[in-house]
Amino acid sequence: MKIGIIGTGNMGTILIEALIDGKAVSPSSMVITNRTKTKAMLLKNKYKGIRVGENAAEVASQSDLVFLCVKPLDVYTIINEINPQLNNRKCVISITSPIDTNQLEAKTSCSVIRVIPSITNRALAGVSLITYGEHCSDNWKTKVESLFAKISVPVTIDDRITRVASDIVSCGPAFFSYLLQRFILAAVKETEIDQETATVMASEMIVGLGELIKQGHYTLPSLQEKVCVKGGITGEGIKVMEEELGDLFEHIFQATHNKFNEDLEKVNSQFYKH
């Protein structure tokens, strides 16, 4: 199977690296391109065997499975550019949440899938969110799920929960990275610990937390209960969090959904005015 990647920005690069390092595909099975060719060339130099196409149409012509790793407002232009190179034996995957499979299916005759990856996939971990087009072939469903099982836990979702699922899986690492940094800076500000030491401790703590959950030793509530001994120090910290967090996370979901709706309007104006 020949894999085409159009767009080698952050997520395009992460996908390429994860798929190759996870042995889901070989470098020689990949052809990639990017508006700025130097980014694509860096990957070609890193993984011997990757080919760099001159443009999106060339990549699509040489691929069975084509990933669109571009910004939402660029998808319409790219799909029109590559459409002459697509047919009912091929498959297109979009990785951007505001573009739904119905929009892509209206523009092409090939199988269509939306996959929302996460930066955690770079560590061959975390979840990838999959939505299949109505007319996607069973063959491509099987192939794509097998592909992403090598680098993640594939979870099939429908359009109703696309935004919140993406918030948890894709945005979540950035949200909790920010919280962890604030946790570290507060420790430095309020005590005599230095930032480097606090960063090492906090980073290893979060890795250990992930392992406890992954290995099934605790659920999130049971882990909290285990550490939070009655009348102990942890409980005092939890009290502060209960009082001061308030509706923080509710407001986060409200903000991301508002931005998502803005993006949807812009994307829809492209797809439905033509």
Secondary structure, 3 states (H helix, E strand, C coil): CCEEEECCCHHHHHHHHHHHHCCCCCHHHEEEECCCHHHHHHHHHHCCCCEECCCHHHHHHCCCEEEECCCHHHHHHHHHHHHHHCCCCCEEEECCCCCCHHHHHCCCCCEEEEEECCHHHHHCCCEEEEEECCCCCHHHHHHHHHHHHCCCEEEECCHHHHHHHHHHHHHHHHHHHHHHHHHHHHHHHHCCCCHHHHHHHHHHHHHHHHHHHHCCCCCHHHHHHHHCCCCCHHHHHHHHHHHHHCCHHHHHHHHHHHHHHHHHHHHHHHHHHC
